[in-house]
């Protein structure tokens, strides 16, 4: 998958869940976040059929701060790669509020910005 983000990615290893609204019932899956930027993230989860590029979902991320804070963010699937067992998605954050933006910046992007300036 080509890196199409306009801003730097921060490699991470965070756990969370994704929730996809579906017609009959919502689908919830455990996921792992491999990298994050101020515009989106790369997510890996178990393969399931009801998700495709253009799907909106909510991700709950367990941050790696001492309090193990949780951040819930709306996302859009940009592209994905799947095999028989797993699904890797590049996603874009959608309509983040200021507190969500600040949490991502504070915990992840400030570290990347300082590394770039070195």
Order of alpha helices (4+ residues) and beta strands (2+ residues): beta-beta-beta-beta-beta-beta-alpha-alpha
